[in-house]
Amino acid sequence: QVQLVESGGGLVQPGGSLRLSCRASVSVHGFATVGWYRQAPGKQRELVARFAGRSDIKYDDSVAGRFTISRDARNTLYLQMNSLKPEDTAMYYCNAFNSYIQKNYWGQGTQVTVSS
């Protein structure tokens, strides 16, 4: 069973930065897609940023230019978040999709709160 464990969330002032990490129990390079989603109270879960394949990267328009997704050579995925805004406040989830068995994996989430 694949396990994803997020960390790095917290409370930050507007304009600040945070770096989220997602440690997987397997290589993060073996999935069809791997990335970050977020869910604010009362809203649907939405894509923030994700890798598809080796180098295809997609960002939501609301975070493009402020957030950067990256991964190390083994089993950790990152999300560098700069110039944070109050509307970035949400629970952030790590996601990995195995296309061979059509299965999605989710972490437990890490809370990001942007407030003065």
C-alpha positions as CSV (number, residue, x, y, z in Angstrom):
1,Q,0.0,0.0,0.0
2,V,1.4,3.4,-1.0
3,Q,1.6,5.9,1.8
4,L,1.9,9.7,1.4
5,V,2.8,11.9,4.4
6,E,2.7,15.6,4.1
7,S,4.5,18.2,6.3
8,G,5.4,21.8,6.4
9,G,2.1,23.6,6.8
10,G,1.5,26.3,9.3
11,L,0.4,29.9,9.9
12,V,2.1,32.5,7.8
13,Q,1.5,36.2,7.2
14,P,0.4,37.5,3.8
15,G,3.4,37.8,1.5
16,G,5.2,35.0,3.4
17,S,6.5,31.7,2.2
18,L,6.1,28.0,3.1
19,R,7.6,24.8,1.8
20,L,5.5,21.7,1.8
21,S,6.9,18.2,1.7
22,C,5.3,14.9,0.8
23,R,7.2,11.8,1.6
24,A,6.1,8.7,-0.3
25,S,6.7,5.1,0.7
26,V,7.7,4.4,-2.9
27,S,9.4,6.4,-5.6
28,V,7.5,9.5,-6.7
29,H,8.8,8.9,-10.2
30,G,6.7,5.8,-10.9
31,F,3.3,7.4,-11.0
32,A,1.4,8.7,-14.1
33,T,0.8,12.0,-12.2
34,V,1.9,13.2,-8.8
35,G,1.1,16.6,-7.3
36,W,-0.6,18.8,-4.8
37,Y,-4.3,19.6,-4.3
38,R,-6.0,21.9,-1.8
39,Q,-9.4,22.2,-0.2
40,A,-10.7,25.3,1.6
41,P,-13.7,25.1,3.9
42,G,-17.0,24.8,2.0
43,K,-15.2,24.4,-1.4
44,Q,-14.3,21.5,-3.6
45,R,-10.8,20.0,-3.7
46,E,-8.8,21.6,-6.5
47,L,-5.5,21.0,-8.3
48,V,-2.7,23.3,-7.3
49,A,0.2,21.8,-9.2
50,R,1.2,18.4,-10.6
51,F,3.8,16.5,-12.6
52,A,2.7,14.3,-15.5
53,G,5.4,12.1,-16.7
54,R,9.0,13.3,-16.5
55,S,8.8,17.0,-17.2
56,D,5.2,18.0,-17.9
57,I,4.1,20.4,-15.1
58,K,0.7,22.0,-14.7
59,Y,-0.1,24.9,-12.3
60,D,-3.5,26.3,-11.5
61,D,-3.7,29.9,-12.8
62,S,-4.2,31.2,-9.2
63,V,-0.7,30.0,-8.1
64,A,1.3,30.2,-11.3
65,G,4.4,32.4,-10.8
66,R,4.2,32.1,-7.0
67,F,4.3,28.3,-6.3
68,T,6.9,25.8,-7.6
69,I,6.5,22.1,-7.5
70,S,9.6,19.9,-7.5
71,R,10.7,16.4,-6.5
72,D,13.9,14.8,-5.4
73,A,15.5,11.8,-7.1
74,R,13.7,9.3,-4.8
75,N,10.5,9.6,-2.9
76,T,9.8,13.2,-1.8
77,L,7.6,15.8,-3.5
78,Y,7.8,19.5,-2.6
79,L,5.7,22.6,-3.1
80,Q,7.5,25.9,-2.6
81,M,4.9,28.6,-1.9
82,N,5.9,32.3,-2.1
83,S,3.9,35.5,-1.9
84,L,1.2,33.7,0.0
85,K,-2.3,35.3,0.0
86,P,-5.2,34.8,2.4
87,E,-7.1,32.9,-0.4
88,D,-4.3,30.3,-0.3
89,T,-5.6,29.2,3.1
90,A,-6.6,25.5,2.8
91,M,-5.8,22.0,3.6
92,Y,-3.1,20.9,1.2
93,Y,-3.0,17.2,0.0
94,C,-0.4,15.2,-1.8
95,N,-1.7,13.0,-4.6
96,A,-0.3,10.2,-6.7
97,F,-2.1,8.4,-9.5
98,N,-1.2,4.9,-10.7
99,S,-2.5,4.5,-14.2
100,Y,-1.9,0.8,-14.4
101,I,-4.4,0.0,-11.7
102,Q,-6.3,3.2,-12.0
103,K,-5.8,4.1,-8.3
104,N,-5.5,7.4,-6.6
105,Y,-3.5,7.8,-3.4
106,W,-3.9,10.7,-1.0
107,G,-2.0,11.9,2.0
108,Q,-3.7,13.0,5.2
109,G,-3.2,16.7,4.4
110,T,-1.3,19.6,6.0
111,Q,-3.0,22.9,6.9
112,V,-1.9,26.2,5.5
113,T,-3.3,29.3,7.0
114,V,-2.4,32.8,5.6
115,S,-3.5,35.5,8.0
116,S,-2.2,38.7,9.6
